[in-house]
């Protein structure tokens, strides 16, 4: 049995062991990274949903403020019309009534535009939250697929042939001591 064959066999076993440890560590790191991505995406989904709620609140406040401005404009218009001698509570087809109706229509149009703008922002925040939830689910799935033990086993199995070949070389190697043919004949 040659010492070189023994060293080669031991080196093969050590290499296979190191490869298995490396594969397990790599799978463990990949799982940790995927879990981290999932947590970040979950946090982002929560923030996006909170943004949607906050936008809804802001939209409601903005609508109330716009209605207040409309009421003030309507009151100021009525006061000016009355100051100019027009009857503000005249028939619905009077100039004063038509001017007030125009103010109401334009004011409501502004409120609808405001509501639409906030609705679009709310919808975008909700969609963003759903996308972050999907991203978190994908990252969690990727984390679940990382199996350090299986990775180590796979590495050992892929190196089993070369390790077995090293041990086979040990049993079939010729003896290394002096042989009969090496002695001189007299």
Secondary structure, DSSP 8 states (H G I E B T S, - for coil): --HHHHHHHHHHHHHHHHHHHHHHHHHHHHHHHHHHHHHHHHHHHHHHHHHHHHHHHHHHHHHHHHHHHHHHHHHHHHHHHHHTT--TTS-TTSHHHHHHHHHHHHHHHHHHHHHHHHHHHHHHHHHHHHHHHHHHHHHHHHHHH--HHHHHHHHHHHHHHHHHHHHHHHHHS---S--GGGS---
